[in-house]
Amino acid sequence: MTHDATAVELARSSSNVTATGGGWWRDAVIYQVYVRSFADSDGDGIGDLRGVRSRLPHLARLGVDAVWLTPFYVSPQADGGYDVADYRAVDPLFGDLSDADELVRAAHALGLRVIVDVVPNHTSEQHPWFRAALAGDPGARERYHFRPGRGAAGELPPNDWESIFGGPAWTRVAAPAGDGGTSRPEAGGDWYLHLFAPEQPDLDWSHPEVSAEFASVLRFWLDLGIDGFRIDVAHGMVKAPGLPDIGRGAQATLIGTEPLPFFDQDGVHEIHRSWRRLLDSYGGGRIGVAEAWAPTSERLALYVRPDELHQAFNFRFLNCPWDPAAMRTVIDESLAATTAVGAPTTWVLSNHDVVRHVTRYGCGARGLARARAAALLMLALPGSAYIYQGEELGLPEVVDLPDGARQDPAFLRTAGQDGLRDGCRVPLPWSGAEPPYGFGPTDSWLPQPAGWGDLSVAAQTGDPHSTLELYRAALELRRAMPGLGAPEAGSGPAAGAGPGAESGPGAGAGPEDEASYPCGMRWQSAPEGVLLFTRPGFACTLNSRSVPVELPAPGRPVLSSAPVETDGRTVRLPPDSCTWWSS
């Protein structure tokens, strides 16, 4: 069975039930564009807004609902644009404000919504506020976290917090002129907080001018016509009173697993409530999406309560290993947490900060097979899904970039011991057999591997076995099948149903282990190593094992990540595969 023929046939004979209008985001498929690496229009080797606009037809044909753009604001680019110097202007690297306006209009004409990044936890060191702070303006300093150091002469950082990128989270500056300071930071200056690179000083959100400024920034882009914001470090704007020590090192490894005084403080929720009120005042389904790390699914769900943001990234699903019991646990806990607050769950496998999942799942043919299967699993689950650019092509992580080409600040700060983010940011292959593969007229800012021509959009288009056509078919089916997409599809709780009501899958679960959820999803018993769930008129099977598994056919196969053998009564599931069934 080829994976596109049945899907297209079924899609054309069915109605599109994707949520529209104000609730479009509840089951949306949102495509992340890392602007620097998507498409280069002017030949400088760096992707730009005109390049993105020229490739919007690819996204429309792929079948996504919205495009999320990484930062394109004025920035010294110390962290790929996440160090913003001017939130209301486009960096010349990427074009100008008219390019942003034309991109939004072109996307809307194709039926695509546009979400942009906003970076409220920190600014660039080149932001006018911080430059004024370094010059001694006391009002400007109050907008950031400046503190005297510890030790006899203030020579030690104010606390033991560590930067996410390695090293201390504090940098000392010279005392302002007129206070007896000199040009040497070690001569009496205060320290400023930066949870990321030193070029990214953290804002103090207890200062009213900070909240007022960002409300103005949001209005600026909403007035331009954008449809929402992905909020960078949405869990980080508020710090615990007194900035207490943590008492442990390797703090980056604790993010999302343990409470930390600089992340996921209760005070962030009032900020998000105020932003929700602002978004709602514009109408038209404008949304806020939290990039938030929290120790539990229940804590994460607080960000998507009815009066807060619309979505929050589900990083636990992204970090889940290729293990059916772990996958089901994450799915169960995610659905339970968001259902409790009336919000949809989000699912994501890759983004611009993590190793691509083809590589995480084992590299090579096995990694690609698992990545294709995981994509179908993700797109079958109730809620909204995020696709990172290039995953629809089955791109692997580029692990052999020369050190001289790398630009990730984590790599630079840890002498190569960390910082693999450049490997997932290598520019996309669009066409041709040699670099730059249609990315632009000249070489790209990060070198592209030899052999990527076979992975290009042009090479995969029309090939019924390609990963690109698998994604296209899956997204078309997702729109067409009434039981897919919206978390409310077929809703209606079953007696005794709910997470935790049954044992984990993949261990010879019996019929008594079946359970269902208010979203219309129901786990079914399955052989060891297999996940099987149903939604109205639909079934999904995932075989995580490295060998085929035989079981009763749960319906008619309509899409599979690998060829499926079935006689209508039984099915032989290929190893490391996922299959969709119409029932």
Rosetta blueprint (number, residue, H / E / L):
1 M L
2 T L
3 H L
4 D L
5 A H
6 T H
7 A H
8 V H
9 E H
10 L H
11 A H
12 R H
13 S L
14 S L
15 S L
16 N L
17 V L
18 T L
19 A L
20 T L
21 G H
22 G H
23 G H
24 W H
25 W H
26 R H
27 D L
28 A L
29 V E
30 I E
31 Y E
32 Q E
33 V E
34 Y L
35 V H
36 R H
37 S H
38 F L
39 A L
40 D L
41 S L
42 D L
43 G L
44 D L
45 G L
46 I L
47 G L
48 D L
49 L H
50 R H
51 G H
52 V H
53 R H
54 S H
55 R L
56 L H
57 P H
58 H H
59 L H
60 A H
61 R H
62 L H
63 G L
64 V L
65 D L
66 A E
67 V E
68 W E
69 L E
70 T L
71 P L
72 F L
73 Y E
74 V E
75 S L
76 P L
77 Q L
78 A L
79 D L
80 G L
81 G L
82 Y L
83 D L
84 V L
85 A L
86 D E
87 Y E
88 R E
89 A E
90 V E
91 D L
92 P L
93 L L
94 F L
95 G L
96 D L
97 L H
98 S H
99 D H
100 A H
101 D H
102 E H
103 L H
104 V H
105 R H
106 A H
107 A H
108 H H
109 A H
110 L L
111 G L
112 L L
113 R E
114 V E
115 I E
116 V E
117 D E
118 V E
119 V L
120 P L
121 N L
122 H E
123 T L
124 S L
125 E L
126 Q L
127 H L
128 P H
129 W H
130 F H
131 R H
132 A H
133 A H
134 L H
135 A L
136 G L
137 D L
138 P H
139 G H
140 A H
141 R H
142 E L
143 R L
144 Y E
145 H L
146 F E
147 R E
148 P L
149 G L
150 R E
151 G L
152 A L
153 A L
154 G L
155 E L
156 L E
157 P L
158 P L
159 N L
160 D L
161 W L
162 E E
163 S L
164 I L
165 F L
166 G L
167 G L
168 P E
169 A L
170 W E
171 T E
172 R E
173 V L
174 A L
175 A L
176 P L
177 A L
178 G L
179 D L
180 G L
181 G L
182 T L
183 S L
184 R L
185 P L
186 E L
187 A L
188 G L
189 G L
190 D L
191 W E
192 Y E
193 L E
194 H L
195 L L
196 F L
197 A L
198 P L
199 E L
200 Q L
201 P L
202 D E
203 L E
204 D L
205 W L
206 S L
207 H L
208 P H
209 E H
210 V H
211 S H
212 A H
213 E H
214 F H
215 A H
216 S H
217 V H
218 L H
219 R H
220 F H
221 W H
222 L H
223 D H
224 L H
225 G L
226 I L
227 D L
228 G E
229 F E
230 R E
231 I E
232 D L
233 V L
234 A L
235 H L
236 G L
237 M L
238 V L
239 K L
240 A L
241 P L
242 G L
243 L L
244 P L
245 D L
246 I L
247 G L
248 R L
249 G L
250 A L
251 Q H
252 A H
253 T H
254 L H
255 I L
256 G L
257 T L
258 E L
259 P L
260 L E
261 P L
262 F L
263 F E
264 D L
265 Q L
266 D L
267 G L
268 V H
269 H H
270 E H
271 I H
272 H H
273 R H
274 S H
275 W H
276 R H
277 R H
278 L H
279 L H
280 D H
281 S H
282 Y H
283 G L
284 G L
285 G L
286 R L
287 I E
288 G E
289 V E
290 A E
291 E L
292 A L
293 W L
294 A L
295 P L
296 T L
297 S H
298 E H
299 R H
300 L H
301 A H
302 L H
303 Y H
304 V H
305 R L
306 P L
307 D L
308 E L
309 L L
310 H L
311 Q E
312 A E
313 F L
314 N L
315 F H
316 R H
317 F H
318 L H
319 N L
320 C L
321 P L
322 W L
323 D L
324 P H
325 A H
326 A H
327 M H
328 R H
329 T H
330 V H
331 I H
332 D H
333 E H
334 S H
335 L H
336 A H
337 A H
338 T H
339 T H
340 A H
341 V L
342 G L
343 A L
344 P L
345 T L
346 T E
347 W E
348 V E
349 L L
350 S L
351 N L
352 H L
353 D L
354 V L
355 V L
356 R L
357 H H
358 V H
359 T H
360 R H
361 Y L
362 G L
363 C L
364 G H
365 A H
366 R H
367 G H
368 L H
369 A H
370 R H
371 A H
372 R H
373 A H
374 A H
375 A H
376 L H
377 L H
378 M H
379 L H
380 A H
381 L L
382 P L
383 G L
384 S E
385 A E
386 Y E
387 I E
388 Y E
389 Q L
390 G L
391 E H
392 E H
393 L H
394 G L
395 L L
396 P L
397 E L
398 V L
399 V L
400 D L
401 L L
402 P L
403 D H
404 G H
405 A H
406 R L
407 Q L
408 D L
409 P H
410 A H
411 F H
412 L H
413 R H
414 T L
415 A L
416 G L
417 Q L
418 D L
419 G L
420 L L
421 R H
422 D H
423 G H
424 C H
425 R L
426 V L
427 P L
428 L L
429 P L
430 W L
431 S L
432 G L
433 A L
434 E L
435 P L
436 P L
437 Y L
438 G L
439 F L
440 G L
441 P L
442 T L
443 D L
444 S L
445 W L
446 L L
447 P L
448 Q L
449 P L
450 A L
451 G L
452 W H
453 G H
454 D H
455 L H
456 S L
457 V H
458 A H
459 A H
460 Q H
461 T L
462 G L
463 D L
464 P L
465 H L
466 S L
467 T H
468 L H
469 E H
470 L H
471 Y H
472 R H
473 A H
474 A H
475 L H
476 E H
477 L H
478 R H
479 R H
480 A H
481 M L
482 P L
483 G L
484 L L
485 G L
486 A L
487 P L
488 E L
489 A L
490 G L
491 S L
492 G L
493 P L
494 A L
495 A L
496 G L
497 A L
498 G L
499 P L
500 G L
501 A L
502 E L
503 S L
504 G L
505 P L
506 G L
507 A L
508 G L
509 A L
510 G L
511 P H
512 E H
513 D H
514 E L
515 A E
516 S E
517 Y L
518 P L
519 C L
520 G L
521 M L
522 R E
523 W E
524 Q L
525 S L
526 A L
527 P L
528 E L
529 G L
530 V E
531 L E
532 L E
533 F E
534 T E
535 R E
536 P L
537 G L
538 F E
539 A E
540 C E
541 T E
542 L E
543 N E
544 S L
545 R L
546 S L
547 V L
548 P L
549 V E
550 E E
551 L E
552 P E
553 A L
554 P L
555 G L
556 R E
557 P E
558 V E
559 L E
560 S E
561 S L
562 A L
563 P L
564 V L
565 E E
566 T E
567 D L
568 G L
569 R L
570 T E
571 V E
572 R E
573 L E
574 P L
575 P L
576 D L
577 S E
578 C E
579 T E
580 W E
581 W E
582 S E
583 S L
